Amino acid sequence: MSKKGWKLGALGGAQTFGAQAAKRMLEKHPEFTEIVYYPTTNETLAAALRGEVSALCGPEQMMNTGFHAGMQARVAAPGSRLHVIAETTHAYHCSLLGKPGAGMAQVRRVLGHTGSVTQSRPWLEANLPDAEIEIVDTNSLGAARSVLEGNGSIASVGTPELARECGLAELARDIDGGSVGSYWAISREAHFSETPTRVVVAGRFGGDGQLSKLIGALAGAGFLLQTVSSKASGKALYEYDYLLRLRGAGKLGAVRAAVAPFRSARLAGAFEARE
């Protein structure tokens, strides 16, 4: 795949949180020149696996709630064909959107996508204690449409731009407490840099100390552990599918050599960050 004219898959439409992160990805990585929107995360992922888009823009972790378990698990799973090829950060700035003319006192149900709702849940529970909070299967655009079609008792969590596009009222702004999310560009292609500053390694490890040895080997290659997520394998006690995120500076050859002795480990990303 040539490193120009790449398409980036994103969730929802041009005014969603995922779209805003995708736009930042394009600003930092000019290899991407077009954003293609899909109604669900699964459809976005399927498009990337088919090669219909060069990568999908998906959340890695959030300041308020930590790792995005679903995306981490997809990359970490044994046999996964997914690679991390770029990253960016994005401040959420979540707003509570309501039907024009309605007030917060009328709200009995709040809709939103996984990311926006989880970032805003503490505020929602404190300020709308009697409202039902529901995570939708599609995206924040679909939730906004439900608000517009409702009688004022439904609100949604979305972007200020989405409020303007759909003709909704902003009942409250910045309800996420200043949350920032890290987003990855995830591709079926590796696109490893010869001089990475970020490395992502996936692997299944038990309690035999091999994970510690891997982390030490990567440190010797110039990369220190930033974060590590894990999901129980369901096969043995103390056994997990890990996803390691490391930062530093070094050569791709040294990183490959560090990972090679560990049969259960896979180099899932080696790219240059553009902060």
N, C-alpha and C positions, 0 to 999 in steps of 0.2 A: 504494500500500500504506500503510495507516494505521500510524503509529508507536506502536502498542500491540498487545499480544497476539501478538507475533512468535514463530514457532517456530524453534528452532536445531537443525540437524542435527549429530549427533556420531557418532564411530566407536565401535562396540563396545557396551558396557553401562555401567551406572551406576558401576562400580568400575574403569574403565579410565583411562589417563592422559588420553585425549581427553575423557572425560566430566568429569574433574576440571577441565580447562581450560574446558569449556563451563559448568560451574557457576560458575566465577569470572566468566565473561562475563555470566552472568545477574545476578550480584551487582553488577557495575559498570554494566550497561546494562539497566535495568528494562523497556525496550521488549520484551526477550525474556522470555517467561513460561513457556515449555515447551521441553524437550529431547526430540528424537526420535532414537532410535538406529538405526543401520544397520550391517550386518555388514562392509562394505568401504568404502574411501574412494571408489571409483568410484560406488557406489550412493548415498553421501551427496552427492556432487557432482551426480549425475543428479537427485536429489530437489530440490536447490537450483535447478537449471536449469529444472525443470518448474514451479517455484513451489510445490511440495509443502511445503517449509519456506522460511522467509524468508531464511535464510542457513545456511551450513555453518561449523562451527568447525574450522579447519585450521591446522596449524603453519606459521609463517612462517620462523623461524630459531631455532637453538639455540646456547647458549653454547659448548658443547663442539665441535660439528660444523658450525656455520654454517648457511647457507641450506637450507631444505627445497626441493631442486631441483624436485621434481615440482609442488608447489603454486605456486612462483614461476613456473615455465614455463607453467602453465595460465593464470595471470593476465596474463603478459607476451605471450603468443602473439598474432600479428596476427589480428584478427577475434574475439578473445575477448570474451565478453559478461559477464565476471565483474568485480565491483567489491568493494573492501574498504570495509566500512562501520563497523567497530569493531575493537578489539584488546584483548588482555589478556596478562599474563605468568603463567607457572606453573612452580613448582619441581617437578622430577620425583620425587625420592625413590624411585628404583628399588630393588626388592628382588629377590633371587634366591629363587624359590619352588620347593620340592621336595615330593615325596610324603612324608606323615607317616611317620616311622620311618627314612627314608633319610638319608644324610649326603652332604656334598659329595664325598667320596672315590668315591662311586658314580656321580657324574654324568659321562656321556659325550656328552650332547647338550643344548644350550640353545636354547630357542625363544623368540621374541618378535617384536613388531611393529617396523617400521622405526625409529621414533623411540626407543623404549626400548632396543633392542639397540645402536644406534649410539652412544647416550649412555654405555652401559655397557661397550662393547667393550674398552677398555683394561683395566678391572678383570677382565673375564672371561678375557682372554688371559693376564693375569698370574697369576690364581688358579686357572684351569682350563685349563692349556695343552694338554691332550690332548683337550679336549671340542670337538665340532663345534658351531659357532654357526650357527643357521638362522633367517632372517627369514621369518615366516609371511605368507601373502597376506591373512589376515583381520584379526584383532586379538588383543590380549593375553588376552582371555577364552577364545578358542579354544585358545591355547597352554596356558593353565592347565588346561583340560580334558584335554589330551593328557598332561600331567604326572600328573594324578589317575588316569588310566586306565593309566599305564605301570607299570614294575616298579622304579622308583627311579633308573633311569639317565638319565631325562629331567628337566630342570629348565626353568623359564621365567623371564623377566623381567617383573615386574608390580608392581602397587601393594600395599601392606600390606592395604588394604581388600579387594582381590581374594583375597588369601590367606585372610582370614577368611571371605569369602563362599563360597569353593570348598573350604574345609577343608584348605588346604595349609600346609606349614611354611615359615617364613621362614629360609632357610639363611644369608642375609646381607642386611644393610640398607644403604641409601644407597650403592649401588655405582656411581652415576653421577658421583661426584666433585662433587656440588653443582650439577649442570647446571640451568639455567633456560631455558625456551622461551618464545618470543613466538608467540601464536596470533592469527589474524585471523578475523573473521566475514566470510565471502565470499558475496556475493549477486548475483543477476542484475539487481537494481535498484541504482541509483546512490546514492540517499539522501545527497547532498552537503550539508554544513553550510555556511551562509552565513558562518560565522566559524570555519573549521577550525584545528586546531593540528597536524594530521598530513595530509600529502598523499602520494599514491601515483600515479606516472606510469609508463605502459608505452610502449615505442616501439622501433622497429627503426632502428638507426643504424650508419653505417659510419665510416670513418676520416677524414671530411672536417671534423671540428671542430664539427658541428651539436649533438652531445651536450653539449659544453662550453658552447655558447651557450644551450641550454635550461636547464642548471643555473644559469647566470648570470641568466637571465630569472626563474627561480623565486626566486633569492636576492633579486632586486629586488622580488618580490612578498611578501617576508617569510619565505621558507622556505629553510633550509639543508639540504644533503644529509646524511642519517644513514648510509645504506648503499645500495649498488647491486649487484644481481645481474645476471648475463648468461648467455645461452645462444647458442652459435653458430647463425646462421641456416641454414647449409648452402648458402647461395646465392652468397656472395662472401667473399673474404678480408677480414678486419677488420670484418665485419658481424655484429652481435649483436642479439638481442632483449633489451632492458634492462628492469629494473624498479627504479625509483628510489623510495626511501623518504625523505621529508623531514619536518622538524619546524620549527615556528615559530609565527607568529601573523599573520593577515592576512584579507583578504576573498576570498570565492569568486570574485568578478568579476575581481580582479587575477590570481588563479591561472589562470583560464580565458584571460585575455588573454595571459599568459606562455606558455601551451601552444599557443594557436591558430596561431601562425606555422609550427609544425613539423608538417608533414602526416603524418608517420609516428608522431606521439606521440598518446597518449590519456590523458585524466584518468581514472584508475582508482580514485581514492579521495580524499575530502576530508572529514574527520570530526574531531570533538573528542575527544581522548584523555581518559580518566578514570583517572588513575593513583592 
